[in-house]
Amino acid sequence: MESQAAIGKLTASTDSLKDQVKEQGLKLEGIGKDVHAAKVVVSVVGGLIALFGALIAWLVNTYISTHPTK
């Protein structure tokens, strides 16, 4: 009778571990999605900063070339 109780406890523990592993897998997937989203945001913001910098450089260059020094 004791062996059946022990087997029952082992089965319950195994089921609990399976659930915990499944939850951890879902958390890791969520973290992976967050990291991907952060990469996209950094790329877009970096591109916008580079574009804005290029625009400012073009404006400064155009202003300097149209207004020669005296």
N, C-alpha and C positions, 0 to 999 in steps of 0.2 A: 504494500500500500504506500509505503514511503517513496518507493521508486516512481510511482505514478505521480505523486505530488511534486517530486523533484523534476520530473519530465515536464509537468505542467508549468512549473516556475521557469524552466529553461525555455519553453516555448513562448511564454509571455515575455521573457527578457529578449528573446530573438526578435519577436514582433516589435517590441519597443525600439530596439536598435535599428531595425529596418525603417521605421518611421522617422527616427532621428537622422539617418543617412539621407532619406528622401528630402527632409526639410533643409539639411545642409546643402544638398545639391541645388535646391530652388534658390537658396540664398546666394550661392556662388553664381548661378545664372543671372540673378538680379545685379550682382556686383559687376559681372562682365558687361551687362547692358549699360550700366552707369558709366563704366570706363569708356565704352565705345561712344556714348553720348558726349562725354567730356572731351574726347579726341576731336569729335566733329565740331564742337563749340570752339575749341582752341584753334582749329584750322580755319574756321570761318572768321573768327575775330582777328586772327593773324593776317588773313588775306585782306580783310577790310583795312587794317592798319597799314599794310604794305601799299594798298591802293591809295589810301589817303596820303601817305608819305610821297608817293609818286606824283600825285596831283599837286601837292604843295611844291615839290621840287620843280615840276613843269611850270607852275605859275611864277615862281621866283626866277627861273631861268628866262622865261618870256619877258618878265618885267625888266630884268637886267639887260636883256638884248635890245629892248625897245627904248630904253632910257640910258643912252651912253653917258659916261662920266664927263664932266666939264673940264 
